[in-house]
Amino acid sequence: GDILTIFKKPYHPYTRGLLGAIPRPDADRETLKIIRGSIPNLINPPSGCRFHPRCDYWMKGLCEEKVPEVIEIEPGHHVMCHLYTEEGKAYLAARNLDTEAYQQQVLSMEESAS
């Protein structure tokens, strides 16, 4: 997606983390998002999704083994994340986790950015 859309609707968890780590003058220091782990080695990147070692939504056995496919969330806005694939949704459903709640978080970020 274009830059404005990515800022308003950051579907990828790592993008959300990065945006949450940006200091804002009107926010408390304690509200900054901390992305766990270290930046991956660019010469020898992690297997599967390159962001899985630092992702709060890492799905064991999926994210580290399989590169996510490109999913078009809306016209011109794509994401590479297992959360939005049928396989990822099945993984979460098998563990009684709700992808809708996660997607609602994304939508609430859009409303607060407006």
ABEGO torsion letter per residue (X at the ends): XBAAAAAABBABAAAAAAAAABBBAABBAAABBBBBEBBBBAABBBBEBAAAAABAABBBGAAAABBBBBBBABBGBBBBBAAABAAAAAAAAAAGBBAAAAAAAAAAAAAAAX
